[in-house]
């Protein structure tokens, strides 16, 4: 497939305002993708070069792209820059300048999707002396050979600003229709994606081997599994009841999640977002080799820094200092880590995902016997809400976040938030017991004292998993420092869109819409019902439509933007509805 054809479809996708129409256009496009180039087509559509765990990123600076546009169109860098100041989007600048190029097109070369992908990969992986000029030259060559629409995407792609508004779920739905004519096969594609975290690979298997090849896909070492996630419940009684009378109740540690893959003497570590973080934690690699005495294994746990003199665990703020790329050795000395293992997914050739938790837990305890740095999570097994409550109180007293209760009979449910894991966190008066992770959908301009920052707050939303849409839940204007306001404004300016993105459902109109990309952590006094927001919106008997909203929302958390979550990993609409119901129950009990 020629890249120019794919670019035409992207152009259509951008102008579409309904999700269903989006699936149709994407399906049509995917039907034209040949065998052997599906993987590339999917990565490009995702705006990436490879799955997160491969760690290949563009990191291209705008200045560099500006130079390439100038070379390819015959304009000066200053002219490109002044156009960029007007459009705010270098893709549009490239399209415009290509349309009125001062250079005759000398190249009759029409690049295929695969060729563009391969060249982009080369640009990303070129390093060392002279690499900057080489990158500019390669990009300029591609722009020179492109038509204006093609040029728009050739420039946006390496800048990480494709602006298609397509998510993984949308791609899987389109793949399903492409291959089978119906949406039914999406479930199977999801299963495959959840165990390998590589949608390009799943798409290529489908394209070359058909449905059967996807059905055959299984867990493999060095392909991280998308993490199982927890639901919430506020009381011990409800937890025990929901888990069928017996629960494995574990301490909930506040560190960072690591998925550990070991094959012989090779070990790789993956983060919550499935990025390869092996280089950051040589101590965990060593501890795995020393203490995990099995050939092949995939297991998972929470890493926390501890005080070597007292054995005490450090809070998250200390632990997080270990997440760094430089000065690793020094930090290993200062802040040694423990890993509290809580699950096992693969053992010596055997897929453990389908084994009941009690068996997986037995296995992990057995394997980790006598370990020093890698330990199983502290836990009790109980039928008694009272006992669960006491364990929770004690955990909180010991400075932990709360507890995780687990269904003894459940399999490991990759990539989904289910009631086989239930979290209960310590809460403070006047605050929701858990913060929400919301996606930024738009922003409002500042007035009064905030006019200087041109920042008057954010429009934030949840992800509705069933509809594959983003729904608004709150306007967020509190909790920001001045530095955070400037940072947000700068980041958001780069992803502004002219109109509301197709997968956003909103009745509120912010001053600017943005591509759903960044996540903020928000707490509030309570969840209320509201006609203003579309989160969980339902038509009432009297014809009005009511959704959910937040009362007194404020920005919280350690980072302005959560770096470990993507837009589809926000708190879902379904979770908000659950939290609303639970909150109602609690307040009924309290009154
Ligand atoms: P989530 O990871 O569920 O999207 P989150 O990042 O906001 O949400 P929390 O809601 O605080 O995190 O809790 C879930 C996280 O708790 C897990 O992802 C895991 O990293 C951590 N965790 C700590 N202790 C345990 C445990 N015993 N079992 C499972 N997970 C645990």
Boltz pocket constraint, residues with backbone or C-beta under 6 A from the ligand:
constraints:
  - pocket:
      binder: B
      contacts: [[A, 228], [A, 229], [A, 230], [A, 250], [A, 251], [A, 252], [A, 253], [A, 254], [A, 255], [A, 256], [A, 257], [A, 272], [A, 301], [A, 302], [A, 342], [A, 377], [A, 404], [A, 423], [A, 569]]
      max_distance: 6.0
